[in-house]
Amino acid sequence: MADGEHIAAQQCDVAVIGGGPAGSTAAALLARRGYRVIALEKDRHPRFHIGESLLPMNLPVFERLGVMEKVRAIGVYKPGADFEADNERGYNTYAFDRALGQSPPHAYQVLRQDFDAMLFAHARECGADAREGHEVRHVEHAGPRDSTLHVVGDDGDAYRVQARYVVDASGRDAFLSSRRKLRRKNAEHQSAAIFGHFRGAEPRPGADAGNISIYRFDHGWMWMIPLPDGVMSVGAVCRPEYLKQRRGRTVEFLLDTLRQNAGLWRRLEQAELIDGEVRVTGNYSYDSSCMGGPGWLLIGDAFAFLDPVFSSGVYLAMSGAEQAVDVVDRAMREPRTERRLQRALERRQRRGMRRFAFFIYRFNGPVMSQLFRSPRNTFQIEQGVISMLAGDVFDSFRVWSRILAFRVVYGVLALRDWRRWNRERRYRLAQARSQFTGGNTPLDRE
């Protein structure tokens, strides 16, 4: 045991593990409610993170958190999403101002290192004791309101934090989920990503300049995300089988991959990869068998993650963190309600994830490709899809009824082309169940 661990434990009401969007949101809102909060982030901001494209439904969360103007200052205005299509322009735009529900008419795209640093600093401004370079190594739960966190700073000093509640927002590290053996690989969907930042890529013209653009290729899908200062995030989410073919220089593998879609490459061929830096990450999809227990709760990617195809991660993390604050607050004041509240929150999060997952799992299939290439607004179905893309997946019956109609149309088309649909489905499931264990390859520099 390190010398620092003999010193009396530091006391707090709530310990938050992780300083990403979920952790910073929870820490800020709990501190505002008068709780003593210690937030522990193992890295130091700014640090790179994937997930740069935000959803319109993030904006009300920003307003309630008090960071709307800060996001606007560091973001690129995002009016919608576009998907390649066989028309004169080469793409269809799904503009957020056509959504059915109450979602805002736009979103933002951000450099995550700046966005996350801003949120963590904001938690500190709200009264949380927000510490960077402090890694939680172990958590002991002595009772429902008695947890001890063993922490080591990046200066080597070790100490303990005693908390009445632990909120795990450790992201894809899934700290408590992994140690409690709750983490489960998704049996229906797995993917890996390779990506980089470019300067000099061609934006969409006019009002579409801030769109996220989505392209398909034989092994997955690709994105182009406009970021501040003329930077474009460009990458591919691939079947694990494809990424395992990577040989030689990672930069060349990325460029060869991006060349497989002619429309994307036309916008990128004159661009320059910034610092020659390429990142690779794998095994996106997982969840946890439960969200919490007496005195602890999982939020954001520490609980589950699907896939970045519809940019749902940050919104699910921050909205889930908001809901989690209510759970923690009630549980601290009325312990008998804790289990019921945790289960209700878990059901809500899983419901939202399922609604995104229906599209994500089928995105590369022939039926979904046809529907996105040739959208129809019969019975406002297209507008329902736009609402889903905006993140409106929880509470609007008007939206969800249109999504149900979309699923009916999807089912009819799948039956018409049953052989191709079934072939794609069997291939997807085989990939998800394969023994791909690429994990998080943090960085390849060439």
N, C-alpha and C positions, 0 to 999 in steps of 0.2 A: 504494500500500500504506500502510495506517495505521501510525503510529509504533510502536504496540504490537506489530506483526507482526515488527519487527526484533529483538525480545527473544527469547531462546532459548525454544523450545517447552516447555510444561509436559509432564511425563512421566506416563503411567499405563499400567496393563495393559489396561484396558477402558474405552472411552468409550461412554456410553449417550446417544443422542440422544432426548430426550423424557422428560417427567416425569409421564406418565399411569400407569394401572395396570400396563401391560406394562413400561414403563421402570423404574418404581419397584420392581417385583417383581424384575426382573433385577438392578438395581443393589444392592438389599439382599442378595440371596442370593449374588451374586458377592463382595461385600465380606465377607460372613460366611466365605467360603472363603479369605479372605486376599489377594484381589486388590486392587490399587489401582484404584479405580473413580472416574471423573469422570462425573457425570450432568448433562446440560445441557438445561434447560427454557427455551424462549424467552420464555414468559409468566411471570407471577408468580402464585403461589397466594394466595388461592383464585381460580379462574377457572371460568366456566360451562362445562358440557359435558353433552351429551345422553347417555342411557344410565344411567338411575337405578334400574332394576329388576334386581337380582342374582338368580342362580340358586343352588339348594341346593348344587350341586357346587362353587360358590365357597368354601363353608365349610371343607372340608378344606385348601384352599390357604391360607385365612386362618390356620388353626391352624398349619400348617407355617411360615408367614411370621412368626407371632407377633403378629398384629393382631386376633385374634378378639374380644377384649374391647373394643377400640377401635371395631370395626365395630358391635358390639352397642350401644355407647353413642350412636352417631350415626344408627342405623338404625331403620326401622319394620319390625316383625315381619311377614313375608310367608308365610302358610301355603299359598298356592296361586295359581292363575290361574283367572279365570272368563271364559266366553264366552257371549254372548247366546244365548238359546234360546227356543223357543215352549213354555214351561211356566209354571206358576203363579208362580214367582219371577222369571221372565224371563231366567234364566241358568243355565248348568251350571258347577259348580265342579270343577276338577281339583286335588284336594288332594295336596300333595307327600308326605304320609305314606302314600299308597297306592302309591307307586312300587315297582317290582319289584326294582331293584338295591340297591346300598349307599349311595345318595344320602341326605343328611340330610333330615329331614321338613319343613324350612322353609328360608326364605332371608330376606334383608333388602332393603329399598328405602332409598336414600340420596340426599341432595343431593350430586351429584357434585363440586361445588366443595369440600365438606368431606371427602368420601371421598378424592379425589385429593390434597388437601393433607396429609391424614393419612398416606397411603402414602408420599409424597415425604419427609415429615419422618421417617418410620420408616426409609427407606433411609439417611438421614443418621445416624440413631441407630445403624444397623448398621455404620457406618464408611465409607459412600460419601461422596465430596465432591460433594454435591448442590447445584447452583447454579441459581437462578432468574433470569430476565431475561437469559439468555445464549443467543443464537441462533447455531446453526451455519449458516454461509453456504456453505461449500464443504468437500469432503473429497477429499484426494489419497491414492491407494493406491499407494505406491511398491513394496510387496511384501506377501507374505502376513501378515507380522507388523510392518508399518511403514506406518501411516496417519497423516496429518496433517489435523486439523480446524481450519479457520479460523473463529474465533468472534468475535462482536461483542456486548458487553454493552449493556444498555439505557441505560448512561451514556455510550455511544459508544466506550469502550475496546475495542480489538481485540487479540487474542492468538491463539496457536496451541497446540493440544494434540496431542502425539504419543502414539499408542496402538498397542498390539500387536493389539488387536481392537476392532472397531466394531459395536455393537448398535444398530440403528435401530428405535426405538420412537416415532417421530414422529407416530403416529396418522394421521389422514386427510391430513396434509401429504405422507405417503409420500415422505420426503426422498430417500433413495437410489433407491427404485424409480422415482420420476419422473425423476431425473437420469440414471439408467442406462437409461431408456426401457423399463422392465420392466412398468410399470403398464398394465393392460388393463381397459377397460370391460367389464362383464358383458353378454354378448350375449343373456342369457335374462331378465334382471330389472333394472329400474331403478325408483327411487322418489324422492320428495322429501317433506319433512316441514314442517309448520307447527304451532307449539305455544306454550304459555305455562304459567305457574303461577297457580293460583287459590286463593282462600281462601273457605271456606264451602261447598264442594261436599259433596254427601251421600255418606258412606261406605257400603259394604255393611254389612248388619246383622250383629251377633254375631261369630261366629268368622271370618267372611269379610271383616272390616273392613280387613285389610291386603292383600287380594288385589290384584294387577294385573287390571284389567278390560279386555277386548278387545271392540270393537264393529266392525261392518262398515257401509260405505255404498257407494254406486254406484261411487265413484272410488278406493276403497282401504279402509283400516281405521283405527280410532281407539283411543287408549289413555286410561286413567285410572290414575294411579299415586299411592297415598297416600304422602306424605312427612312428615318431622318437622314439629311445630308447626302441625298442621292444614292444611298445604299439599297441594294436589293438582296433580300434573303432568298436563296434558290436551293432547292433540294429535292430529293426523291424518297418517298416511303415505299419500301420494297418488300416483296416476299422474302423471308429469311433465306430461302434456297438461292435466290439471286445474289444477295449480298455475300454469301459464302463463296461465290465464284471470284471474289476480289483477289487479284494478284498484282504484284508490282506496286507502283506509286498510287496512293489513294487519290491524289489530284487527278490523274489520268482516268481512273475508274469513274470518278464523279463526272468529269467532262464527257466521257464516252457514254455514260448513262443519260445525261441530259441531251445529248445529240439524238437520242432515240425518239424524241418528239420534235418534229420539224417546226411546229408553231412556236414552241418555247425557245428552241435554239435560234430562230431568226431574231428574237428579242435579246438574245444573250451573246451572240457570236462576236460582237465588238466589245464586250465587257471584259473587265479584268478582275480576277479573283483577288480579294484583298489579303495581302500578306501571304498569299499562297496557302491559306489555312483551310483545311477541310476537317469536318467533325463527323464521327460515326457513332450511332447509338442503336441499341437493339432491344428486343423483347419488350415492346411497348405495353402489351395488354395483360392486365392482371386485376384481381380484386382481393379483398380480405373476406374471410368467412363471417366476420362480424365487425361492427364499427366501434364498439366500446364495451366497457364494463365498469364496475364500481370504481369511480375516481379517475377514469381515463377515457380518452376519445380519440379516434382517428379522423383526420379531415384532409381534404384535397387528395393529392397523389399518394399520400401515406395510406389512404384507404383503398383507392382504385384508380386505374387509368385505362382509357380505351385506345385512342389513336388521335393524332392531331388533324385528321382530315377536315373536320368542321370547326377547328379552333375552340373546342369546348372546354379544354382543361382549366384555363385561368378562371373562366366564369363559374364552372362547377366548384372550383376550389374556393373562390371568394364568397359565392352565395352560400355554399355549405358552411364556411367559417362563420358567416353571419348567423345562420341557424344554430350552429354549435354554441355560440355565445349565449343564446337563450337557454339552451339545454344546460350548460354549465352553471349559469346563474340560478336557474330553478333548482338544479340538483344540490347546489351548495346551501340554498335556503330551505328546500323541502326534499330531503334525501329520498323519501319514499316515491317520488315521481321520476327518479333518474332512469330507471330501466324502461319505463313506458316512453319517456321522451327520447331516449336514445334509439329505441326501436322505431319510433315515428320518423325521426330524422333519417335513419338508415333506409326505411322504405321510400321516403321522398327522394333521396339521392339515387337509389337504385332505379326508381321510376324514371327520373330524368336521364340517367345513363342508358337505360333500355331504349328510350325514344331516340337518342342519338345512335345507339348501337345498331338499330334496324338498318339505318342508312350506311353506317360505316362498314358493317360486315359485308354488305352487298355492293359496295361502291364500285368495285372493279368488274362486276358481272355484266353481261350483255344487256339485261333488262334495265338496270339502273342507268347504264350508259345511254341507252336509248331515251329514257325519260328526261335526263338532264340535257341531252342534246336537243330535244324537241319538246320543250315544256308546253303544257296546255293549262289554261286557267279555268276549265270547266268546273263548276261548283266551287270556285276559288281555291282549287287544289294547289296551283302554283304559288299563290299567296300564302297558303299554309306551309309550304316548303320553305318559303322565304322567312316566315316566322320561326321555323325550326332553325334555319341558318343564323337567325338573330339571337338564338338562345332561349326562345320562349317555349320551353318544354315542360313547364311544371303545372301552371294553374289555370290556363285559358282553355275552357271547353271549346270555344269557337275555333281556336287553332288546332286543338287535338282532334276534333271531329274531322277536319280537313286532312290531317295526317292519316287518320284511319281510312278515309276515302282514297288517299294516295296508295296506301297499302293494299287496298282492294284492287286498284288498277294494276299495281305491281303483280299481284297474284294472278290476275287474268293473263297478263302478258307472259308471265313465267310459264303458265300452263301451255300457252301457244307455242313457246319455244322451249319445251320441257327438257329436251336432250342437252342443249347448250347450258341452260340454267343449272341442271343437275351436275354436269361436268365441272362447271366453275365451283359449285358448292362443294363437291367432293374434293376438289383440289385445295380449296381454302381450308377445309377441315383437316386434311392431311398435313398441310403446312403448319397449322396451329398446333397439331399434336406431335409434330416432329421434335427431335431433341436439339433444337436450336438453343444454344446457351451463350450467345454472344455477349449478353449483359450490357453494361454501360461502358463502351470504349470511349473514354473521355475526350481524347483528342489525338488526331494524326496531323503532324505538321510536315510539309514537304518543302 
